[in-house]
């Protein structure tokens, strides 16, 4: 109904104006009733089309062209039956036409403009033939000339508007891409260190204001330097990308994970206690261990060392990261491929 009412707003406004004329006995009731009946028919017709989703069979699913044509037919019908209604016909034809300038192609607008101009002229000539060609025909033609000169201009303006909208859409898409690149690590597609710091600051502010606990995990790929030295940086890149893929699949939607630097990753777990964070870290470690890398590594798998720390009220980001790093160092000292944590005080 919203699509239909927008397309027929010109007809509705035109009939509202004609109704005022009718109340002042300036328009005969037949013209008003024919206009109201025609508008009702078209609105019901399009309602059924949209309700049954028959519009999906057309290239233009909004049926803009057809709805503007229906609006023009409605207004021309009223003007044909009563000359007084023609006094305000021009502006409302332009309103109906302007609806199409934002949605139709230049060729469709050209056809619509030519059809509207021809239909308007035909209505004038048919009515004059019925009433007898008289002095009123000159005024009718002057009004037609205004519309005939204005509609081609609107076609040109509509083309310019579409170009501007296309440029704006392209610019918006490019801006989104730039924004993504600014916060994403190029190799893994995860958040980069700058964005991780932003997310961490946000989590700390929320924890301090709302008392919602959260935890931080620092993750390190075991012996990654040796892998790079023995098998090359390309193999190391493959390992980092594969781990990033597995990590994204295993964490919760509310979690944040990113590449903190080199082979080290940071995982933020909002609204999570230390015990819960350790469980999530252990699950991630297991998933990474069963990652099949037989195509690039002789040992076919990797292992992770993970340090976990829960945020303490009032501490800053550096202190939290330091405690998680201490836990990570402990995991490495105790043989790697394990999760260690700093107990909450």
Beta strands, then each sheet from edge to edge (+ up, - down):
strand 1: 214-221
strand 2: 256-261
strand 3: 264-270
strand 4: 304-310
strand 5: 339-342
sheet 1: 2+ 3- 1+ 4- 5-
end
